[in-house]
Amino acid sequence: MIYTLKVRSREREQLVEFTDAVQQQLTESGAREGVCTLYVQHTTAGLTINENADPDVPRDMLHLLRTLIPQHGMGFRHGEENSDAHIKATLVGSSVTIPFRDGRLLLGRWQGIFLCEFDGGRERQIVLTIMTAAQ
């Protein structure tokens, strides 16, 4: 089963949690056990699973990435002035995989699924593939 989720960012760089949207789509699918794969269809955004309890964690992650790879002053040649976003997206990665059982994502207590926006704000498309275990 393949679905498309839309996630909107409001800032140029932002981590947007969308765990609930994934769980809702999984619940609606009726799938009970298997694996979900999420893939972002953009070159300046990524996906990650990380802590969703303390908002300082996403802020700290963005701070480090901005410090390591600033938007300006690095001599990038790409004319759209978003080379930093392409590099950050490559470092973070474009997909995550999460097992599920009894129709529930098997995330850890403090884990959430995040869109990592590096060239927003904008709406991003994420492909959700639900693969069920053989019964």
C-alpha positions in Angstrom: 0.0 0.0 0.0 1.4 3.4 -1.0 0.1 6.7 0.3 1.2 10.4 0.0 1.4 12.6 3.0 1.7 16.4 2.8 3.7 18.2 5.5 4.0 22.0 5.6 6.9 23.9 7.0 6.7 27.6 8.0 10.4 28.5 8.2 13.5 28.1 6.0 14.9 25.6 8.4 12.6 23.7 10.7 12.0 20.2 12.0 8.3 19.4 11.7 7.0 16.4 13.6 4.3 14.4 11.7 4.2 11.1 13.7 0.5 11.4 14.3 -0.2 11.7 10.5 1.7 8.5 9.9 0.0 6.7 12.7 -3.4 7.9 11.4 -2.7 6.6 7.9 -1.4 3.3 9.2 -4.6 2.9 11.3 -6.8 3.7 8.4 -5.0 1.2 6.2 -6.0 -1.6 8.6 -2.6 -3.1 8.4 -1.7 -5.0 11.6 2.0 -6.0 11.4 4.9 -5.1 9.1 7.1 -2.1 8.2 6.4 1.5 7.1 8.9 3.2 4.9 8.7 7.0 4.5 10.5 8.8 1.7 10.6 12.6 1.1 10.4 13.5 -2.6 12.6 16.6 -2.4 16.3 17.4 -2.6 16.3 20.1 0.1 14.5 18.3 2.8 15.1 15.1 4.8 13.5 12.7 7.3 14.7 11.7 10.7 13.5 9.9 13.9 14.5 11.7 17.0 13.3 13.0 20.4 9.9 14.6 20.3 9.6 15.5 24.1 12.1 18.3 24.4 11.9 21.1 21.8 15.5 22.0 22.5 16.6 18.8 20.6 15.3 19.9 17.2 16.6 23.4 17.9 20.1 22.1 18.8 20.1 19.8 15.7 19.4 22.8 13.4 21.9 25.0 15.2 24.7 22.5 14.6 23.8 22.0 11.0 23.6 25.8 10.4 27.0 26.2 12.2 28.6 23.4 10.1 27.0 24.4 6.8 25.9 28.1 6.7 23.8 29.3 3.8 26.3 32.0 2.8 30.0 32.5 2.9 31.1 29.1 1.9 31.8 29.9 -1.8 28.9 27.7 -3.1 28.3 28.2 -6.8 24.7 27.0 -7.1 22.7 30.1 -8.3 19.6 29.5 -6.2 21.6 30.1 -3.0 20.4 26.9 -1.4 23.4 24.6 -1.8 23.5 24.4 2.0 20.0 22.9 2.0 21.0 20.2 -0.6 24.1 19.3 1.6 22.0 19.2 4.8 19.4 17.0 3.2 22.0 14.6 1.9 23.6 14.3 5.4 20.2 13.7 7.1 18.9 11.3 4.4 15.6 11.0 2.5 14.0 8.0 4.2 13.2 6.2 7.4 11.8 2.8 8.2 9.6 1.9 11.2 8.2 -1.5 12.1 4.7 -1.8 13.4 2.7 -4.4 15.3 -1.0 -4.5 16.2 -1.5 -1.5 14.0 0.9 0.7 16.1 4.2 2.2 15.1 7.0 0.6 17.2 8.7 3.9 18.1 10.5 4.4 21.4 9.0 6.4 24.2 10.5 9.7 23.2 10.8 9.1 19.4 8.9 11.1 16.8 9.1 11.3 13.0 10.3 14.6 11.6 10.4 16.3 8.3 13.8 18.2 8.2 13.1 21.3 6.2 16.2 23.1 4.9 14.7 25.4 2.2 11.2 26.3 3.3 8.6 27.2 4.2 6.7 25.1 1.8 4.6 22.0 1.5 6.5 18.7 1.0 5.3 15.4 -0.2 6.2 12.2 1.6 5.6 8.8 0.2 4.4 6.3 2.9 4.8 2.6 1.9 3.1 0.1 4.2 4.5 -3.5 3.8 2.7 -6.1 5.8 4.1 -9.3 7.2 3.0 -12.6 5.6 0.2 -14.1 7.6 
